């Protein structure tokens, strides 16, 4: 089955074309990505065919509709597909609705996403716009499927989901822990189960990138995760605030005369790594470079980020009753040896010790990088969310129905 995958940002459009066979073996046929498409002017267009090198060019394109046209036409021109109708289904790594399984994107499911757009404003609204445009371009006959991020965390006990707000907010508004990065944590855990030949593990997966979270897994299921009700929670995010004191937010709103929309924009777009570092970017590489050049604010930001990760590892060690394995995935965690070293520093008391040579030598690659005497195995596990999405898209299309979260088991 030829499946297209859409990964939508507020100003970017990323896509892959995958071929998944009856044995669920997946081959990447092509990839095409655009950034800066919500402002007029130049956009970076990166693309590749199969496993060839990525090619980058600069083009002028504005809006999701035009961006989708550019990407699909490039796939046809370069033989990835022959025509639009070669795409048998399309999948999206959707963030939050109410059903939160693997769902055909019917008007009901899209309405759920719209209802929760305030909770995930930098995700749901761009996705809704792009899904509408893909539907227009591909036609009504191509099934569009959303694989919702909270689906992986359905197994978290309810006593961990409640958040201390008034009971009415929990029962009537559904304000409780949802958890996100489900596809990434699902992929990393499946890879570790394959390598260890069992899922009967106390596992911690650490996804660090523009958006970051940590997940605790016990015997093959998610039992806790750092993100809560919204994506503005847990660890420091790229531009989002992470965990915060609710009264601190209300105090700032009252003191600065901020309305709800203004405050939401501040904590969603001007918080996190970007807000703390103060150099106009959330790019962790640039923040690190500035720190090494003596920027004290950037150094503080990195220390705060790493400290938050370490606290969650300690907490999840208690939740799990020990840690058998740790997996690092996502752009920052996979490709930054120094950050991994600082995160796991002085954790020998937990049975966690990194091998500094392996940590450097295998940077960015799937590898075991724990020291020989470490009780916990430590892995670098480059994540692959698109494979997870494609797997469940195929299941939904073949079954002709949605999948509930408890049905969504992914193994390699």
Secondary structure, 3 states (H helix, E strand, C coil): CEEEEEEECCCCEEEEEEEECCCCCEEEEEEEEECCCCCCCEEEEEEEECCCCCEEEEEECCCHHHHHHHHHHHHHHCCCCCCHHHCCEEEECCCCCCCCCEEECCHHHHHHHHHCCCCCHHHHHHHHHHHHHHHHHHCCCCEEEEECHHHHHCCCCHHHHCCCCCHHHHHHHCCCCCCCCHHHHHHHHHHHHHHHCCCCCEEEEEECCCCCEEEEEECCEEEEECCCCCCCCCCCCCCCCCCCCHHHHHHHHHHHCCCHHHHHHHHHHCCHHHHHHCCCCCCHHHHHHHHHCCCHHHHHHHHHHHHHHHHHHHHHHHHHCCCCEEEEECHHHHHCHHHHHHHCCCCHHHCCCECHHHHHHCCCCCEECECCCCCCEEEECCCCHHHHHHHHHHHHHHHCCCECHHHCCCCC
